[in-house]
Amino acid sequence: MLFARYAPLLLGLMPAISFPAAAQVPATAFQPLAGTYRYTAYTVFDAESPNEPTAVRGVGGLLTLRPDSTYTKRFSITLGTRTIPFLQDGRYSVAGDSIRFAFRDQKGPDVQRGTARLDSAGRHLTLTILGYPTGNQGVYELEAAPAPPILVPTPISVPPPRARAGKKRRR
């Protein structure tokens, strides 16, 4: 009964009460890697091979990590006269220096795990992705790049329909 009597007063004061505002924290605080990066190098480490790590030539493409934890990977490798594209869209998560990419490919859902290191200036990102069998890994070097342009559809003007010449109905 007491609450019902004073409820309008209490509810009127609610905006004046100060609560910590999580909404005021920028989204990039939760995903510090968010941004667009250009692939500059890719090195394959094969634990079973006595050879030195293989620096793969002809690497290109963009990786876009969005603050909402989604990502777009457009990576390609040029081998001779052939370019092999690797296209992925999915979700990523970061915990400390660990990174996880979850995506779907022709075989179904898949996950890649590894580490991510962003330099202090936020310009150079190194991703080390764990490979198969255990001990193998791929190291990607990326540089911050301008975000790709957002394509906005251009409205097409459609002429109004022509007025039909009136035909008389026959009875």
VOBABA-295295 format. One record per residue (C-alpha): residue in one letter; residue number from 1; x, y, z negated. Coordinates in Angstrom, 3 decimals. Each point is the difference from the previous one (the first is absolute). Layout:
! VOBABA-295295
 loro kefi        x        y        z
    A  NUM        X        Y        Z
...
END
This chain:
! VOBABA-295295
 loro kefi        x        y        z
    M    1    0.000    0.000    0.000
    L    2    2.822    2.368   -0.880
    F    3    1.803   -0.755    3.297
    A    4   -3.157    0.620    2.044
    R    5   -0.391    3.374   -1.680
    Y    6    3.575    1.174    0.683
    A    7    0.680   -1.880    3.279
    P    8   -0.604    3.035    2.260
    L    9    2.478    2.040   -2.059
    L   10    2.640   -2.761    0.037
    L   11   -0.396   -0.604    3.714
    G   12    0.275    3.737    0.640
    L   13    3.362    0.077   -1.795
    M   14    1.479   -3.008    1.856
    P   15    1.724    2.054    2.745
    A   16    1.831    1.972   -2.704
    I   17    1.518   -3.136   -1.517
    S   18    3.483   -0.611    1.363
    F   19    0.898   -3.493    1.232
    P   20    3.261   -1.042    1.645
    A   21   -0.585    0.449    3.724
    A   22    1.331   -2.996    1.901
    A   23   -1.464    1.490    3.161
    Q   24    2.498    2.868   -0.223
    V   25    2.959   -2.372    0.389
    P   26    1.068   -0.107    3.648
    A   27   -0.646   -3.350    1.721
    T   28    3.681   -0.267    0.930
    A   29    0.801   -0.327   -3.709
    F   30   -1.553   -3.463    0.213
    Q   31    1.616   -0.864    3.347
    P   32    3.330    1.861    0.042
    L   33    0.945   -1.535    3.357
    A   34   -3.017    1.417    1.841
    G   35    1.046    1.530    3.309
    T   36    0.982   -0.853    3.553
    Y   37    3.390   -1.559    0.706
    R   38    1.877   -0.787    3.233
    Y   39    1.866   -3.321    0.249
    T   40    3.702    0.602    0.641
    A   41    1.591   -3.396   -0.718
    Y   42   -0.820   -3.626   -0.734
    T   43    2.490   -2.535   -1.367
    V   44   -0.667   -3.710   -0.461
    F   45    1.762   -1.869   -2.806
    D   46   -0.024   -3.795    0.530
    A   47    1.108   -1.782   -3.179
    E   48    0.606   -3.271    1.892
    S   49    2.283    1.537    2.625
    P   50    3.721    0.527   -0.515
    N   51   -0.208    2.960    2.408
    E   52   -0.160    3.621   -1.030
    P   53   -3.469    1.598   -0.293
    T   54   -1.549    0.772    3.384
    A   55   -0.659    3.651    0.826
    V   56   -2.939   -0.088    2.392
    R   57    0.240    2.561    2.810
    G   58   -2.845    1.787    1.739
    V   59   -2.025    0.681   -3.139
    G   60   -2.778    2.591    0.063
    G   61   -3.418    0.935   -1.233
    L   62   -1.774    1.565   -2.937
    L   63   -1.144   -1.128   -3.436
    T   64   -2.750    2.088   -1.588
    L   65   -0.600   -0.528   -3.726
    R   66   -3.147    1.807   -1.091
    P   67   -0.790    1.169   -3.563
    D   68   -3.074   -2.272   -0.024
    S   69    2.342   -3.051    0.185
    T   70   -0.736   -0.819    3.641
    Y   71    2.733   -0.182    2.587
    T   72    0.544   -0.155    3.735
    K   73    3.126   -1.630    1.434
    R   74    0.914    0.541    3.647
    F   75    3.425   -1.623    0.281
    S   76    1.727   -1.179    3.168
    I   77    3.259   -1.697    0.985
    T   78    1.439    0.210    3.503
    L   79    1.724   -3.186    1.136
    G   80    1.554    0.446    3.432
    T   81   -2.816    1.160    2.261
    R   82   -2.740   -1.159   -2.365
    T   83   -1.538    1.982   -2.864
    I   84   -1.624   -2.011   -2.776
    P   85   -2.603    1.924   -2.022
    F   86   -0.929   -0.778   -3.605
    L   87   -3.309    1.610   -0.925
    Q   88   -1.366   -0.209   -3.524
    D   89   -2.738    1.719   -1.938
    G   90   -0.592   -0.813   -3.626
    R   91    0.456    0.983   -3.604
    Y   92    3.162    0.566   -1.991
    S   93    0.791    0.320   -3.675
    V   94    3.038    1.262   -1.864
    A   95    1.110   -0.940   -3.516
    G   96    3.390    1.426   -0.946
    D   97    2.248   -0.826    2.941
    S   98   -2.134   -2.973    1.094
    I   99   -2.241    0.333    3.033
    R  100   -2.676   -2.333    1.322
    F  101   -1.648    0.116    3.429
    A  102   -3.273   -1.906    0.462
    F  103   -1.325   -0.360    3.534
    R  104   -1.800   -2.338    2.354
    D  105    1.559   -1.531    3.122
    Q  106   -0.920   -2.749    2.487
    K  107    0.586   -2.630   -2.692
    G  108   -2.169    1.753   -2.585
    P  109    0.820    1.966   -3.179
    D  110    3.715    0.469   -0.724
    V  111    2.184    1.818   -2.503
    Q  112    3.557    1.336    0.222
    R  113    1.904    0.945   -3.144
    G  114    3.227    1.814   -0.615
    T  115    1.508    3.189   -1.348
    A  116   -0.235    3.631    1.025
    R  117    2.560    2.719   -0.676
    L  118   -0.708    3.617    0.898
    D  119    2.913    2.431   -0.243
    S  120   -0.317    2.961   -2.347
    A  121   -0.765    2.395    2.861
    G  122   -2.836   -2.245    1.179
    R  123    1.461   -0.231    3.502
    H  124    1.510   -3.513    0.162
    L  125   -1.922   -3.170   -0.869
    T  126    1.585   -3.458   -0.200
    L  127   -2.355   -2.995    0.000
    T  128    1.424   -3.434   -0.788
    I  129   -2.546   -2.675    0.865
    L  130    0.504   -3.506   -1.350
    G  131    0.095   -2.683    2.699
    Y  132   -0.389   -3.712    0.420
    P  133    1.633   -2.182   -1.078
    T  134    0.913    1.536   -3.344
    G  135    3.125    2.119    0.205
    N  136   -0.705    1.436    3.449
    Q  137   -1.022    3.614    0.310
    G  138   -0.555    2.817    2.434
    V  139    1.183    3.512   -0.814
    Y  140   -1.776    2.893    1.711
    E  141    1.419    3.518   -0.010
    L  142   -2.512    2.794    0.549
    E  143    0.118    3.797    0.123
    A  144   -2.851    2.360   -0.894
    A  145   -1.822    1.100    3.145
    P  146   -2.772    2.444    0.720
    A  147   -3.398   -1.643   -0.289
    P  148   -1.450   -1.087    3.327
    P  149   -2.683    2.369    1.282
    I  150   -3.557   -0.788   -0.923
    L  151   -1.973   -0.356    3.180
    V  152   -3.312    1.770   -0.190
    P  153   -2.522   -0.891    2.684
    T  154   -0.776    2.861    2.335
    P  155   -3.713    0.513    0.458
    I  156   -1.104   -0.520    3.571
    S  157   -2.645    2.363    1.203
    V  158   -2.848   -1.879    1.567
    P  159   -2.203    1.916    2.393
    P  160   -3.665    0.049   -0.957
    P  161   -2.161   -2.493    1.867
    R  162   -1.500    1.283    3.226
    A  163   -3.590    0.904   -0.025
    R  164   -1.912   -2.406    2.173
    A  165   -2.039    1.399    2.751
    G  166   -3.562   -0.584   -1.007
    K  167   -1.728   -2.714    1.939
    K  168   -3.707   -0.205    0.113
    R  169   -1.597   -3.190   -1.072
    R  170   -2.276   -1.674    2.369
    R  171   -3.287   -1.198   -1.303
END
